[in-house]
Amino acid sequence: MELVIASKDVSSWSLRPWLLLKQAGIPFKETLIPLYQPRTRERILAYSASGKLPLLIHNELSIWDSLAIAEYIAESFPDKQLWPEDPRDRAYARSLSAEMHSGFTALRTHLSMNVLESFPRPELNNETETDIRRIETIWKDSLKGSGGPYLFGKRFTIADAMYAPVVTRFRSYSIELTGEAKDYADRIFALPHLQEWIASAKRDRAELMKSV
């Protein structure tokens, strides 16, 4: 199993399946293609006909799009229970993941991911503030229903992976959370594998700077 990803400092979509595989303990080969380099487009197209990353390669099958990759991993490794076991919880988790996948346009536009930067809280428009409050409500409601520590109980699921990049965004832009939402964000940020991703992003950036 090979996961082809983009730059770790800014690629939220690459983080999602990478973290899911790591948390599930599923071995994989990582192939990194840095963004914004002279041969970036050429290198991506050598793997991905869509020109998009991440891309998962498994048994001569190529799967692109983070949520499609996550679904494939869940189906390939049912013992990992990457969706909640209860059908009602599973439907809810899929809904939350799909909402993250296709929504929150203002948040993506004004609070783009960069795990290596830290800024004072910016002035935000109403749409971005609404996105933030919606995510905070999702986290609080899910944790209240499941008992935590993850959105759907004791197991890290696809829903947690989908929202993990948002945790880094909130930290980068000094977005204050309250109560269980804050505690959840702190827990996700402290995950050893997420810290591994951030440390690797630092090394990758340093290597790129040497080559300039």
Backbone hydrogen bonds in HBPLUS format (Angstrom, degrees):
<---DONOR---> <-ACCEPTOR-->    atom                        ^
c    i                          cat <-CA-CA->   ^        H-A-AA   ^      H-
h    n   atom  resd res      DA  || num        DHA   H-A  angle D-A-AA Bond
n    s   type  num  typ     dist DA aas  dist angle  dist       angle   num
A0029-LYS N   A0001-MET O   2.79 MM  28  6.21 161.5  1.82 152.5 158.0     1
A0002-GLU N   A0057-ILE O   2.86 MM  55  5.05 164.2  1.89 150.4 155.8     2
A0057-ILE N   A0002-GLU O   2.77 MM  55  5.05 166.0  1.79 155.5 160.1     3
A0003-LEU N   A0029-LYS O   2.78 MM  26  6.14 163.3  1.81 173.5 178.9     4
A0031-THR N   A0003-LEU O   2.96 MM  28  6.14 165.9  1.98 151.1 150.1     5
A0004-VAL N   A0055-LEU O   2.79 MM  51  5.10 172.6  1.80 161.9 162.3     6
A0055-LEU N   A0004-VAL O   2.99 MM  51  5.10 145.3  2.11 139.8 148.5     7
A0005-ILE N   A0031-THR O   2.81 MM  26  6.19 160.2  1.85 163.6 170.4     8
A0033-ILE N   A0005-ILE O   2.89 MM  28  6.23 157.9  1.94 159.4 166.5     9
A0011-SER N   A0007-SER O   2.96 MM   4  5.65 144.4  2.08 158.0 167.3    10
A0115-VAL N   A0009-ASP O   2.93 MM 106  5.16 148.1  2.03 140.6 145.7    11
A0015-LEU N   A0011-SER O   3.21 MM   4  6.51 151.9  2.29 144.4 151.8    12
A0016-ARG N   A0012-SER O   3.36 MM   4  6.64 151.6  2.45 149.2 154.2    13
A0018-TRP N   A0014-SER O   3.37 MM   4  6.34 159.2  2.42 151.1 156.7    14
A0019-LEU N   A0015-LEU O   2.82 MM   4  5.82 169.6  1.83 159.9 161.8    15
A0020-LEU N   A0016-ARG O   3.08 MM   4  6.24 155.7  2.14 145.5 152.9    16
A0021-LEU N   A0017-PRO O   2.95 MM   4  6.11 165.7  1.97 150.2 152.7    17
A0022-LYS N   A0018-TRP O   3.03 MM   4  6.25 161.9  2.07 148.4 153.9    18
A0023-GLN N   A0019-LEU O   2.83 MM   4  5.95 170.7  1.84 154.9 157.4    19
A0024-ALA N   A0020-LEU O   2.98 MM   4  6.07 147.5  2.09 144.3 153.3    20
A0026-ILE N   A0021-LEU O   3.08 MM   5  5.26 166.6  2.09 154.6 154.7    21
A0025-GLY N   A0022-LYS O   3.07 MM   3  5.14 150.7  2.16 101.6 110.8    22
A0040-THR N   A0037-GLN O   3.10 MM   3  5.15 170.3  2.11 114.5 116.4    23
A0043-ARG N   A0039-ARG O   2.91 MM   4  6.05 163.0  1.94 157.9 162.6    24
A0044-ILE N   A0040-THR O   2.93 MM   4  6.16 159.7  1.97 158.1 163.7    25
A0045-LEU N   A0041-ARG O   3.01 MM   4  6.19 167.6  2.02 154.0 157.2    26
A0046-ALA N   A0042-GLU O   3.15 MM   4  6.36 132.3  2.39 138.3 150.2    27
A0047-TYR N   A0044-ILE O   2.94 MM   3  5.49 151.0  2.02 113.6 122.3    28
A0048-SER N   A0044-ILE O   2.72 MM   4  5.80 177.5  1.73 161.4 161.9    29
A0051-GLY N   A0048-SER O   3.02 MM   3  5.28 152.5  2.10 106.0 114.6    30
A0056-LEU N   A0063-ILE O   2.76 MM   7  5.08 170.1  1.76 155.0 157.3    31
A0063-ILE N   A0056-LEU O   2.79 MM   7  5.08 158.9  1.83 150.0 157.2    32
A0058-HIS N   A0061-LEU O   2.84 MM   3  5.17 160.0  1.88 148.9 155.6    33
A0061-LEU N   A0058-HIS O   2.88 MM   3  5.17 154.8  1.94 112.2 120.6    34
A0069-ILE N   A0065-ASP O   2.91 MM   4  6.16 157.6  1.96 157.3 164.5    35
A0070-ALA N   A0066-SER O   2.91 MM   4  6.16 158.6  1.95 146.8 152.8    36
A0071-GLU N   A0067-LEU O   2.92 MM   4  6.17 158.9  1.97 149.0 154.1    37
A0072-TYR N   A0068-ALA O   2.98 MM   4  6.19 157.5  2.03 146.1 152.3    38
A0073-ILE N   A0069-ILE O   2.91 MM   4  6.19 159.0  1.96 154.4 160.0    39
A0074-ALA N   A0070-ALA O   2.98 MM   4  6.20 160.2  2.01 149.0 154.4    40
A0075-GLU N   A0071-GLU O   2.99 MM   4  6.24 155.0  2.06 148.8 155.1    41
A0076-SER N   A0072-TYR O   2.86 MM   4  6.01 148.5  1.96 147.1 156.4    42
A0077-PHE N   A0073-ILE O   2.94 MM   4  6.00 141.2  2.09 148.0 156.7    43
A0080-LYS N   A0077-PHE O   2.98 MM   3  5.70 161.5  2.01 122.2 127.9    44
A0081-GLN N   A0078-PRO O   3.15 MM   3  5.57 160.6  2.19 111.9 117.7    45
A0158-ILE N   A0082-LEU O   2.94 MM  76  5.74 156.8  1.99 165.0 158.0    46
A0090-ARG N   A0086-ASP O   2.78 MM   4  5.95 155.7  1.83 156.8 165.3    47
A0091-ALA N   A0087-PRO O   2.94 MM   4  6.12 156.6  2.00 144.2 149.3    48
A0092-TYR N   A0088-ARG O   3.05 MM   4  6.29 157.9  2.10 145.9 152.1    49
A0093-ALA N   A0089-ASP O   2.78 MM   4  6.02 159.6  1.83 151.8 157.6    50
A0094-ARG N   A0090-ARG O   2.93 MM   4  6.13 155.4  1.99 147.1 153.6    51
A0095-SER N   A0091-ALA O   2.97 MM   4  6.19 151.0  2.05 142.0 150.2    52
A0096-LEU N   A0092-TYR O   2.94 MM   4  6.25 162.0  1.98 154.7 158.4    53
A0097-SER N   A0093-ALA O   2.97 MM   4  6.13 155.9  2.03 144.6 151.7    54
A0098-ALA N   A0094-ARG O   2.87 MM   4  6.03 157.4  1.92 147.9 154.0    55
A0099-GLU N   A0095-SER O   2.90 MM   4  6.11 151.8  1.98 146.7 154.8    56
A0100-MET N   A0096-LEU O   3.05 MM   4  6.32 153.3  2.13 143.3 149.7    57
A0101-HIS N   A0097-SER O   2.93 MM   4  6.10 149.8  2.02 141.8 151.1    58
A0102-SER N   A0098-ALA O   2.96 MM   4  6.14 152.3  2.04 151.5 156.2    59
A0103-GLY N   A0099-GLU O   2.79 MM   4  5.25 135.7  1.99 140.6 149.5    60
A0108-ARG N   A0104-PHE O   3.08 MM   4  6.39 162.3  2.12 153.4 158.0    61
A0109-THR N   A0105-THR O   2.98 MM   4  6.17 152.5  2.06 147.5 155.2    62
A0110-HIS N   A0106-ALA O   2.94 MM   4  6.07 166.2  1.96 157.7 160.0    63
A0111-LEU N   A0107-LEU O   2.80 MM   4  5.34 144.8  1.92 144.3 151.4    64
A0117-GLU N   A0114-ASN O   3.29 MM   3  5.77 173.3  2.29 119.1 120.3    65
A0119-PHE N   A0172-SER O   2.68 MM  53  5.92 157.0  1.73 165.8 171.7    66
A0129-GLU N   A0125-ASN O   3.09 MM   4  6.39 164.1  2.12 156.0 160.9    67
A0130-THR N   A0126-ASN O   2.89 MM   4  6.05 151.4  1.97 145.7 153.8    68
A0131-ASP N   A0127-GLU O   3.02 MM   4  6.31 151.2  2.10 141.9 149.3    69
A0132-ILE N   A0128-THR O   2.99 MM   4  6.30 159.1  2.04 151.6 156.5    70
A0133-ARG N   A0129-GLU O   3.01 MM   4  6.26 166.7  2.03 151.9 154.9    71
A0134-ARG N   A0130-THR O   2.91 MM   4  6.06 152.5  1.99 146.3 154.3    72
A0135-ILE N   A0131-ASP O   3.02 MM   4  6.26 161.4  2.06 151.9 155.8    73
A0136-GLU N   A0132-ILE O   2.97 MM   4  6.22 161.7  2.00 151.3 156.9    74
A0137-THR N   A0133-ARG O   2.95 MM   4  6.13 153.1  2.02 144.7 151.5    75
A0138-ILE N   A0134-ARG O   2.93 MM   4  6.20 157.5  1.98 149.9 156.2    76
A0139-TRP N   A0135-ILE O   2.99 MM   4  6.26 166.4  2.01 156.4 158.6    77
A0140-LYS N   A0136-GLU O   3.03 MM   4  6.22 167.2  2.05 148.6 152.3    78
A0141-ASP N   A0137-THR O   2.88 MM   4  5.94 171.3  1.89 156.2 159.0    79
A0142-SER N   A0138-ILE O   2.98 MM   4  6.01 162.8  2.01 149.3 154.5    80
A0143-LEU N   A0139-TRP O   2.97 MM   4  6.05 165.3  1.99 151.7 155.9    81
A0144-LYS N   A0140-LYS O   2.94 MM   4  6.04 154.4  2.00 146.0 153.4    82
A0145-GLY N   A0141-ASP O   3.04 MM   4  6.22 152.8  2.12 143.4 150.3    83
A0146-SER N   A0142-SER O   2.93 MM   4  6.07 147.8  2.03 147.6 156.5    84
A0147-GLY N   A0143-LEU O   2.78 MM   4  5.35 151.1  1.86 142.4 148.7    85
A0150-TYR N   A0153-GLY O   2.90 MM   3  5.14 154.7  1.97 154.9 157.4    86
A0153-GLY N   A0150-TYR O   3.22 MM   3  5.14 154.4  2.29 117.8 111.2    87
A0160-ASP N   A0157-THR O   3.07 MM   3  5.36 121.6  2.43 102.1 115.3    88
A0161-ALA N   A0157-THR O   3.16 MM   4  6.60 156.3  2.22 147.9 154.7    89
A0162-MET N   A0158-ILE O   2.87 MM   4  6.13 152.8  1.94 153.2 160.7    90
A0163-TYR N   A0159-ALA O   3.22 MM   4  6.46 146.1  2.34 143.3 150.8    91
A0164-ALA N   A0160-ASP O   3.00 MM   4  6.01 120.3  2.37 142.0 156.9    92
A0164-ALA N   A0161-ALA O   3.38 MM   3  5.15 147.0  2.50  93.5 102.7    93
A0166-VAL N   A0163-TYR O   3.04 MM   3  5.36 131.0  2.29 107.0 120.2    94
A0167-VAL N   A0164-ALA O   3.01 MM   3  5.23 127.6  2.30 103.7 116.9    95
A0169-ARG N   A0165-PRO O   3.02 MM   4  6.36 150.4  2.11 143.5 152.3    96
A0170-PHE N   A0166-VAL O   2.90 MM   4  6.16 165.5  1.92 157.9 159.8    97
A0171-ARG N   A0167-VAL O   3.24 MM   4  6.49 151.1  2.32 141.2 148.5    98
A0172-SER N   A0168-THR O   2.89 MM   4  6.09 163.1  1.92 151.4 156.2    99
A0173-TYR N   A0169-ARG O   3.01 MM   4  6.20 153.3  2.09 155.9 161.6   100
A0175-ILE N   A0170-PHE O   2.85 MM   5  4.80 166.6  1.87 148.6 151.0   101
A0174-SER N   A0171-ARG O   3.30 MM   3  5.13 170.5  2.31 104.3 106.3   102
A0182-LYS N   A0178-THR O   3.34 MM   4  5.06 157.1  2.39 107.5 111.5   103
A0183-ASP N   A0179-GLY O   3.12 MM   4  6.48 163.3  2.15 151.6 156.6   104
A0184-TYR N   A0180-GLU O   2.82 MM   4  5.94 157.6  1.87 147.3 153.5   105
A0185-ALA N   A0181-ALA O   2.97 MM   4  6.18 165.4  1.99 148.0 151.9   106
A0186-ASP N   A0182-LYS O   2.94 MM   4  6.18 157.3  1.99 151.6 157.9   107
A0187-ARG N   A0183-ASP O   2.97 MM   4  6.23 152.9  2.05 145.6 152.9   108
A0188-ILE N   A0184-TYR O   2.93 MM   4  6.23 165.6  1.95 160.7 163.6   109
A0189-PHE N   A0185-ALA O   2.95 MM   4  6.06 165.5  1.97 149.0 153.5   110
A0190-ALA N   A0186-ASP O   3.05 MM   4  6.12 143.9  2.18 140.0 149.2   111
A0191-LEU N   A0188-ILE O   3.11 MM   3  5.34 159.5  2.16 107.2 113.7   112
A0194-LEU N   A0191-LEU O   3.04 MM   3  5.29 122.1  2.39 105.1 119.6   113
A0195-GLN N   A0191-LEU O   3.00 MM   4  6.32 159.7  2.04 159.3 165.8   114
A0196-GLU N   A0192-PRO O   2.83 MM   4  6.05 141.2  1.98 139.7 151.2   115
A0197-TRP N   A0193-HIS O   3.01 MM   4  6.28 151.8  2.09 141.3 147.6   116
A0198-ILE N   A0194-LEU O   3.08 MM   4  6.40 158.9  2.13 148.1 152.7   117
A0199-ALA N   A0195-GLN O   2.94 MM   4  6.12 162.2  1.97 148.5 153.3   118
A0200-SER N   A0196-GLU O   2.93 MM   4  6.10 155.3  1.99 147.9 154.8   119
A0201-ALA N   A0197-TRP O   2.90 MM   4  6.17 148.0  2.00 144.5 153.9   120
A0202-LYS N   A0198-ILE O   3.05 MM   4  6.39 149.6  2.14 146.5 153.9   121
A0203-ARG N   A0199-ALA O   3.13 MM   4  6.48 156.5  2.19 145.1 150.9   122
A0204-ASP N   A0200-SER O   2.83 MM   4  6.07 162.1  1.86 153.5 158.7   123
A0205-ARG N   A0201-ALA O   2.98 MM   4  6.15 161.0  2.01 147.8 152.3   124
A0206-ALA N   A0202-LYS O   3.03 MM   4  6.23 158.5  2.08 146.3 152.4   125
A0207-GLU N   A0203-ARG O   2.97 MM   4  6.24 156.1  2.03 151.7 157.7   126
A0208-LEU N   A0204-ASP O   3.00 MM   4  6.28 156.2  2.06 148.7 155.1   127
A0209-MET N   A0205-ARG O   2.94 MM   4  6.18 156.2  1.99 150.4 156.8   128
A0210-LYS N   A0206-ALA O   3.11 MM   4  6.38 145.6  2.23 141.9 150.5   129
A0211-SER N   A0207-GLU O   3.28 MM   4  6.56 139.0  2.46 139.4 149.4   130
A0211-SER N   A0208-LEU O   3.07 MM   3  5.19 128.9  2.34  97.1 110.6   131
A0212-VAL N   A0209-MET O   3.32 MM   3  5.32 153.1  2.40  98.1 105.8   132
